[in-house]
Amino acid sequence: MQTGRNYLKVDDQVEVIAGKDKGRVGKITRILPKESRAIVEKINVVKRHTKPSMANQQGGILEKDAPIHVSNLMLICGKCAKPVRIKMNVLEDGTKTRACKKCGESIGD
């Protein structure tokens, strides 16, 4: 079930606000919009036990980043350097941009 719009994009700097990795900061590497989840590098790392195969000759225990729900992430403003809420600004030409609610600074798209 999708929960509203997702204002996060790939390469955004985010902070985890809930869960086992609360307070950690990372960069989004992938967005899964149908599940409302994002994969953030070095956040929510899980271990996978793999058998040897042609691709992975040795097998063993591999660590990989698992998806985390977007409601547990907050975007970090470039100017404030803090986790902030996001508002949408409509420019004169009709295009929408993301902006910080604290300082009003436009967040790069």
C-alpha positions as CSV (number, residue, x, y, z in Angstrom):
1,M,0.0,0.0,0.0
2,Q,1.4,3.3,-1.0
3,T,1.2,6.1,1.6
4,G,0.9,9.4,-0.2
5,R,3.6,11.1,-2.3
6,N,7.3,10.5,-1.9
7,Y,9.4,13.7,-1.8
8,L,12.7,11.8,-1.5
9,K,15.0,11.2,-4.5
10,V,18.1,9.3,-5.3
11,D,21.3,10.9,-4.0
12,D,19.4,12.8,-1.3
13,Q,21.2,13.0,2.1
14,V,18.8,11.7,4.8
15,E,18.7,10.9,8.5
16,V,16.9,8.0,10.1
17,I,14.4,9.1,12.7
18,A,13.1,5.7,13.9
19,G,14.3,2.2,14.3
20,K,17.6,0.5,15.0
21,D,19.6,3.0,13.0
22,K,18.0,6.1,14.5
23,G,20.2,9.2,14.2
24,R,22.4,7.8,11.4
25,V,22.9,9.7,8.2
26,G,23.3,8.3,4.7
27,K,22.7,8.8,1.0
28,I,19.7,7.2,-0.9
29,T,20.9,4.8,-3.5
30,R,17.5,3.5,-4.7
31,I,13.8,4.3,-4.3
32,L,11.1,1.6,-4.3
33,P,7.9,3.7,-4.8
34,K,5.4,0.9,-4.8
35,E,6.4,-0.2,-1.4
36,S,7.2,3.4,-0.1
37,R,10.7,2.3,0.8
38,A,14.2,3.5,0.1
39,I,17.6,1.9,0.2
40,V,20.1,4.0,2.0
41,E,23.8,3.2,1.9
42,K,25.3,1.8,5.2
43,I,21.8,1.9,6.8
44,N,19.7,-1.2,7.8
45,V,22.4,-3.6,6.9
46,V,21.4,-7.3,7.0
47,K,23.4,-10.5,6.6
48,R,22.6,-13.0,3.9
49,H,24.0,-16.6,4.0
50,T,24.7,-17.6,0.4
51,K,25.7,-20.9,-1.1
52,P,28.6,-21.1,-3.5
53,S,27.6,-20.5,-7.1
54,M,29.1,-19.6,-10.5
55,A,28.8,-15.8,-9.7
56,N,30.1,-16.2,-6.1
57,Q,32.6,-19.0,-6.0
58,Q,33.2,-18.9,-2.2
59,G,29.7,-18.3,-0.8
60,G,29.5,-17.4,2.9
61,I,27.9,-14.5,4.8
62,L,27.4,-11.3,2.8
63,E,26.2,-8.0,4.1
64,K,23.7,-6.0,2.1
65,D,21.6,-2.8,2.6
66,A,17.9,-3.6,3.1
67,P,15.0,-1.2,2.3
68,I,13.7,1.2,5.0
69,H,10.3,2.8,5.0
70,V,10.3,6.5,3.9
71,S,8.3,7.6,6.9
72,N,11.4,6.7,9.0
73,L,13.6,9.1,6.9
74,M,14.0,12.9,7.0
75,L,15.8,14.9,4.3
76,I,18.8,17.0,5.4
77,C,18.8,20.6,4.2
78,G,22.0,21.7,2.6
79,K,21.8,25.2,4.2
80,C,20.5,24.3,7.7
81,A,22.5,21.0,7.9
82,K,19.5,19.6,9.9
83,P,16.7,17.1,9.2
84,V,13.8,19.1,7.9
85,R,10.3,18.8,6.5
86,I,9.7,19.6,2.9
87,K,7.3,21.9,1.2
88,M,6.6,22.3,-2.5
89,N,7.1,25.6,-4.2
90,V,5.5,26.4,-7.6
91,L,7.6,28.7,-9.7
92,E,6.3,31.3,-12.2
93,D,6.9,28.9,-15.1
94,G,4.7,26.2,-13.4
95,T,7.5,23.9,-12.3
96,K,7.5,22.5,-8.8
97,T,10.6,22.5,-6.6
98,R,11.2,21.1,-3.1
99,A,12.1,23.6,-0.4
100,C,13.1,23.5,3.3
101,K,10.3,24.5,5.7
102,K,12.8,26.0,8.2
103,C,14.9,28.3,6.0
104,G,12.9,28.3,2.7
105,E,16.0,27.3,0.8
106,S,15.3,25.4,-2.4
107,I,16.6,21.8,-2.3
108,G,18.5,20.8,-5.4
109,D,16.5,18.6,-7.9
